[in-house]
Amino acid sequence: MVATFGGSTTYDIAAGEGDTWSDRLAEALGPERWVVVNHGVPGYTTVELLLQTTFYPDTFGRTPRCALYYVGWNDLRNAHIAGLDPAYADFHLPSQ
């Protein structure tokens, strides 16, 4: 299993089912050999993705052999916010 993580660039809201870069990766690796799971969440920051990985490492009862992160853009939105919760619990949901 390969897990992909990122914001909207990984979730790819503009792409239809089967058209994300995670889907293309699955095709390139060979679906008979690898399962690629897309964990993209629109608006997620690098920290939120790392927390997701830390607290929810298993998908479908399996730990991924490899994780790919395509991150960074959403970090600009929360830079230098005074009083931000260390786990970003008071940031993402209200901002969406």
Salt bridges, closest charged atoms under 4 A:
ASP19 OD1 - ARG24 NH2 3.13
GLU27 OE2 - ARG24 NH1 3.02
GLU48 OE2 - HIS92 ND1 3.35
